[in-house]
């Protein structure tokens, strides 16, 4: 793809700030599943940058980009009517307790999209600081795994993987599926009776006492 050819061409001039900036911009693309993984690999093999700092720079960039999407969804909650927010209250309380795990799993998954999870956490008003920390932690771990796996396996095997995940047809199918899934998810989140769905298994989500206790610990 053009973007990866560009990264490869600038090689040594990329630098850590460049990795941060490019991964930040890529992570802003909602439902356009351009994986940032090739950026790490290209930076690793086309320059003399430290693998750990490559992983760190990318983790910061991706976290910043995903946080923009999170806060947009967080603020977008104001557009939802009161009756819908009331139905969503049990889901919000559930995510207040388990959202960190959900956020971390989404972050440590190397293949996009995690947009759906981020939007859901934002709408449910998951704690922003916890979101940032879990996203950064997950991205740092997976980035370190990627760069060191690339070093151990070598460029030929890694190149085969890059060719597969950056195939235009693959990306188009993934983008379409992601967009459809996101629309369905947002619709279900705002329309379902979460008290009935969640209450049977997590009865404490039906009252706001647990929510107050959780807020007091933040």
C-alpha positions as CSV (number, residue, x, y, z in Angstrom):
1,X,0.0,0.0,0.0
2,X,1.1,3.6,-0.6
3,X,1.4,4.5,3.0
4,X,3.8,1.6,3.7
5,X,5.8,2.4,0.7
6,X,6.2,5.9,1.9
7,X,7.3,4.8,5.4
8,X,9.8,2.4,3.9
9,X,11.2,5.1,1.5
10,X,12.0,7.6,4.3
11,X,13.8,4.9,6.3
12,X,16.3,6.4,8.7
13,X,14.5,9.7,8.6
14,X,11.4,8.3,10.3
15,X,12.6,8.5,13.9
16,X,10.6,8.0,17.0
17,X,8.5,11.2,16.6
18,X,7.6,10.0,13.1
19,X,6.5,6.6,14.4
20,X,4.4,8.3,17.0
21,X,2.8,10.7,14.6
22,X,2.0,8.2,11.9
23,X,0.5,5.6,14.2
24,X,-1.5,8.3,15.8
25,X,-3.0,9.4,12.5
26,X,-3.7,5.8,11.5
27,X,-5.4,5.1,14.8
28,X,-7.8,8.0,14.1
29,X,-9.3,6.3,11.1
30,X,-12.5,4.8,12.4
31,X,-13.7,1.7,10.6
32,X,-10.8,2.0,8.1
33,X,-8.8,-1.0,9.3
34,X,-5.3,0.0,8.2
35,X,-3.1,-2.0,10.6
36,X,-0.3,0.0,12.1
37,X,1.8,-3.2,12.6
38,X,3.7,-2.8,9.3
39,X,4.9,0.6,10.6
40,X,6.8,-1.1,13.4
41,X,8.3,-3.7,11.1
42,X,9.4,-1.2,8.4
43,X,10.9,1.1,11.1
44,X,12.7,-1.9,12.6
45,X,14.3,-3.1,9.3
46,X,14.8,0.2,7.5
47,X,16.6,2.0,10.3
48,X,18.8,1.6,13.4
49,X,16.1,2.5,15.9
50,X,15.9,0.7,19.2
51,X,13.1,-2.0,19.1
52,X,11.9,-1.1,22.6
53,X,11.6,2.6,21.8
54,X,9.8,1.8,18.5
55,X,7.2,-0.1,20.5
56,X,6.9,2.6,23.1
57,X,6.6,5.4,20.5
58,X,3.9,3.5,18.6
59,X,2.0,2.7,21.9
60,X,1.9,6.4,22.8
61,X,0.7,7.3,19.3
62,X,-2.0,4.7,19.1
63,X,-3.2,5.4,22.6
64,X,-3.5,9.1,21.8
65,X,-5.5,8.3,18.6
66,X,-7.8,5.8,20.3
67,X,-8.4,8.3,23.1
68,X,-9.7,10.8,20.6
69,X,-12.3,8.3,19.5
70,X,-13.1,7.4,23.1
71,X,-13.7,11.0,24.1
72,X,-15.7,11.7,21.0
73,X,-18.0,8.8,22.0
74,X,-17.9,10.0,25.6
75,X,-19.1,13.4,24.6
76,X,-21.5,12.0,22.1
77,X,-23.5,10.4,24.9
78,X,-25.0,13.9,25.5
79,X,-27.0,13.4,22.2
80,X,-28.7,10.3,23.6
81,X,-32.2,10.9,25.1
82,X,-32.9,10.3,28.8
83,X,-35.0,7.2,28.3
84,X,-32.2,5.5,26.4
85,X,-29.7,6.4,29.0
86,X,-31.9,4.9,31.7
87,X,-32.0,1.6,29.8
88,X,-28.2,1.7,29.4
89,X,-27.6,2.4,33.1
90,X,-27.0,-1.3,34.1
91,X,-24.6,-1.7,31.2
92,X,-22.7,1.4,32.3
93,X,-22.4,0.0,35.9
94,X,-21.2,-3.4,34.5
95,X,-18.5,-1.7,32.4
96,X,-17.5,0.5,35.4
97,X,-16.4,-2.7,37.0
98,X,-15.2,-4.8,34.1
99,X,-14.4,-2.1,31.5
100,X,-10.6,-2.2,32.3
101,X,-10.4,-5.9,31.3
102,X,-12.5,-5.2,28.1
103,X,-10.3,-2.2,27.2
104,X,-7.1,-4.2,27.8
105,X,-8.2,-7.1,25.7
106,X,-9.2,-4.8,22.9
107,X,-5.8,-3.0,23.1
108,X,-3.7,-6.1,23.1
109,X,-5.4,-7.6,20.0
110,X,-3.0,-6.8,17.2
111,X,-5.5,-6.9,14.4
112,X,-8.1,-4.0,14.0
113,X,-10.8,-3.0,14.5
114,X,-11.3,-2.2,18.1
115,X,-13.4,0.8,17.3
116,X,-16.6,-0.9,18.4
117,X,-15.2,-1.6,21.9
118,X,-13.9,2.0,22.2
119,X,-17.2,3.6,21.1
120,X,-19.1,1.3,23.5
121,X,-16.9,2.2,26.4
122,X,-17.2,5.9,25.6
123,X,-21.0,5.8,25.4
124,X,-21.1,4.0,28.7
125,X,-18.9,6.7,30.2
126,X,-16.1,4.3,31.3
127,X,-13.5,6.0,33.4
128,X,-11.2,7.9,31.0
129,X,-8.0,7.4,33.0
130,X,-8.6,3.7,33.2
131,X,-9.2,3.6,29.5
132,X,-6.0,5.4,28.7
133,X,-3.9,3.3,31.0
134,X,-5.3,-0.1,29.9
135,X,-5.0,0.9,26.3
136,X,-1.4,2.0,26.6
137,X,-0.5,-1.1,28.6
138,X,-2.1,-3.4,26.1
139,X,-0.6,-1.6,23.1
140,X,2.9,-1.6,24.6
141,X,2.8,-5.3,25.3
142,X,1.6,-6.3,21.9
143,X,4.1,-3.9,20.2
144,X,7.0,-5.3,22.1
145,X,5.9,-8.8,21.1
146,X,5.6,-7.8,17.4
147,X,9.0,-6.1,17.1
148,X,10.9,-8.9,19.0
149,X,9.1,-11.6,17.1
150,X,10.1,-9.8,13.9
151,X,13.7,-9.8,15.0
152,X,13.7,-13.5,15.9
153,X,11.8,-14.7,12.8
154,X,13.5,-12.4,10.3
155,X,12.3,-10.2,7.5
156,X,11.2,-12.9,4.9
157,X,8.5,-14.5,7.1
158,X,7.4,-11.1,8.4
159,X,7.1,-9.8,4.9
160,X,4.7,-12.6,4.0
161,X,2.5,-11.7,7.0
162,X,2.5,-8.0,5.9
163,X,1.4,-8.9,2.4
164,X,-1.6,-10.8,3.8
165,X,-2.8,-8.2,6.3
166,X,-2.4,-5.3,3.9
167,X,-4.1,-6.9,0.9
168,X,-6.7,-4.2,-0.4
169,X,-9.5,-6.8,-0.8
170,X,-8.9,-8.1,2.7
171,X,-9.0,-4.5,4.1
172,X,-12.1,-3.6,2.2
173,X,-14.0,-6.7,3.5
174,X,-12.8,-6.0,7.0
175,X,-13.8,-2.3,6.8
176,X,-17.3,-3.2,5.5
177,X,-17.8,-5.8,8.2
178,X,-16.5,-3.5,10.9
179,X,-18.9,-0.7,9.9
180,X,-21.9,-3.0,9.8
181,X,-21.0,-4.5,13.2
182,X,-20.5,-1.0,14.7
183,X,-23.9,0.2,13.4
184,X,-25.6,-2.9,14.8
185,X,-23.7,-2.6,18.1
186,X,-24.6,1.0,18.7
187,X,-28.2,0.3,17.8
188,X,-28.4,-2.6,20.2
189,X,-26.7,-0.7,23.0
190,X,-29.2,2.1,22.8
191,X,-32.3,0.0,22.2
192,X,-32.1,-3.1,24.3
193,X,-33.4,-3.3,27.9
194,X,-30.2,-3.9,29.6
195,X,-31.8,-4.3,33.0
196,X,-33.6,-7.4,31.8
197,X,-30.5,-8.8,30.0
198,X,-27.9,-8.1,32.6
199,X,-30.0,-8.0,35.8
200,X,-30.4,-11.8,35.9
201,X,-26.7,-12.4,36.1
202,X,-25.5,-9.2,37.7
203,X,-28.4,-8.0,39.9
204,X,-26.2,-5.3,41.5
205,X,-26.3,-3.4,38.2
206,X,-30.0,-2.6,38.7
207,X,-29.2,-0.1,41.4
208,X,-26.9,2.8,41.6
209,X,-25.4,1.9,45.0
210,X,-22.6,0.0,43.4
211,X,-21.9,2.8,40.9
212,X,-21.6,5.3,43.8
213,X,-19.1,3.0,45.6
214,X,-17.1,2.6,42.4
215,X,-17.0,6.3,41.8
216,X,-15.7,6.9,45.3
217,X,-12.7,4.7,44.6
218,X,-11.7,6.5,41.4
